Amino acid sequence: MAEVLAEGYNVFDTAKSPSGTVKYLSSPADVISLIQSGKLGEHILLVQGGTTTFLAPALSMGALGVITMSGAPESHLGILSREFQTPCVMTAYLTSSESRYVVGATDPSHFEEIATALDGRKVRLDCTDHEVGRVVADD
């Protein structure tokens, strides 16, 4: 069985199980650069939060999947993910770490740890469970 690297909230149930290389996008410029590269379809997108509105152009252009490090399925990005039917795991945490997101009390090192562990990693999103979305190693 493949290693589960991270888990979080599943935004919606889907049989889609996209596979790609995680790409951490920390700014609007990162999103534009990825879109202009023509390689959007190769990546699962990792962003810090569910209010990351600058990801909308990538979703409208066929992003494979999304992982957030904070936010809820009811957030802006959760709503857009459902609208575009893009598998999305929100408030993901590393299964190998004790660090968890706590609203208003999360140290930046929590986000850095996740970005470092997942960025550049080949993964598959498993969003078949009603509540839990999983980021599974696919290398």
C-alpha positions in Angstrom: 0.0 0.0 0.0 1.3 3.5 -0.9 2.4 5.8 1.9 0.0 8.4 3.1 2.1 11.6 3.4 -0.7 14.0 4.5 -4.3 14.1 5.4 -6.9 16.9 5.7 -10.5 17.8 5.0 -11.9 16.4 1.8 -13.8 19.2 0.0 -16.1 16.9 -2.0 -16.3 13.2 -2.7 -14.9 12.2 -6.1 -13.6 9.1 -7.8 -11.0 11.4 -9.5 -7.6 10.5 -8.2 -5.2 13.0 -9.8 -1.5 12.3 -9.8 1.2 14.9 -10.3 4.2 16.7 -8.8 3.4 19.0 -5.9 4.1 22.7 -6.8 4.1 25.2 -3.9 2.6 28.5 -5.0 3.1 31.3 -2.5 2.1 34.3 -4.6 0.1 35.4 -7.6 3.4 35.7 -9.5 4.0 31.9 -8.9 0.5 31.1 -10.3 1.1 33.2 -13.4 4.5 31.8 -14.0 3.1 28.2 -13.8 0.3 28.9 -16.2 2.7 30.6 -18.6 5.1 27.6 -18.4 2.4 25.4 -20.0 3.0 22.8 -17.3 -0.1 23.4 -15.1 -1.4 19.9 -16.0 1.7 18.3 -14.4 1.1 19.6 -10.9 -0.9 19.2 -7.8 -1.0 22.8 -6.4 0.0 23.5 -2.8 -1.1 26.8 -1.2 -1.2 28.1 2.3 -4.8 28.9 2.8 -8.4 28.5 1.7 -8.7 32.2 1.1 -6.0 32.0 -1.6 -8.1 33.8 -4.3 -5.1 34.1 -6.7 -5.4 30.4 -7.5 -8.7 30.9 -9.4 -7.1 31.3 -12.8 -5.3 27.9 -12.4 -8.6 26.2 -11.4 -10.4 27.7 -14.4 -7.6 26.4 -16.7 -7.8 22.8 -15.5 -5.6 22.4 -12.4 -5.3 18.7 -11.5 -5.8 19.0 -7.8 -5.2 21.3 -4.8 -3.8 20.9 -1.3 -4.1 23.7 1.3 -2.4 24.0 4.6 -5.2 25.9 6.3 -8.9 26.7 5.5 -12.1 24.9 5.4 -14.3 23.3 2.7 -16.6 26.3 3.1 -13.9 28.8 2.2 -13.5 30.5 -1.1 -11.1 28.0 -2.5 -13.3 25.1 -1.3 -16.2 26.5 -3.1 -14.2 27.1 -6.3 -12.8 23.5 -6.1 -16.3 22.1 -6.0 -17.5 24.4 -8.9 -14.6 23.3 -11.1 -14.7 19.7 -9.8 -11.0 19.9 -8.8 -10.1 17.4 -6.1 -9.0 19.4 -3.0 -7.6 18.4 0.4 -7.8 21.3 2.9 -5.9 22.0 6.1 -3.5 19.2 5.3 -1.1 18.0 7.9 1.9 15.7 7.5 1.1 12.2 8.9 4.7 12.0 10.1 4.4 15.2 12.2 2.7 16.2 15.4 2.2 19.8 14.1 -1.4 20.8 13.3 -3.0 24.0 12.1 -4.7 26.0 14.8 -6.5 29.2 13.8 -4.6 32.2 15.0 -2.0 30.2 16.8 0.1 28.5 14.1 3.8 29.1 13.9 5.1 29.8 10.3 7.3 26.7 10.8 4.2 24.5 10.5 3.6 25.8 6.9 7.3 25.6 6.1 7.5 22.0 7.2 4.6 21.0 4.9 5.9 22.9 1.9 9.4 21.5 2.3 8.1 17.9 2.6 5.7 18.0 -0.3 7.0 20.5 -2.8 8.5 18.6 -5.8 7.1 15.2 -4.6 5.1 13.0 -6.9 1.7 12.4 -5.2 -1.8 11.2 -5.8 -4.9 12.7 -4.2 -7.4 10.3 -2.7 -10.7 12.1 -2.1 -13.0 9.1 -2.0 -13.7 9.4 1.8 -16.6 11.7 2.7 -14.5 13.6 5.4 -10.8 12.8 5.0 -8.7 13.7 1.9 -5.4 12.0 1.6 -2.1 12.9 -0.2 -0.5 9.6 -1.1 3.1 9.0 -2.3 3.1 8.1 -6.0 6.8 7.7 -6.7 
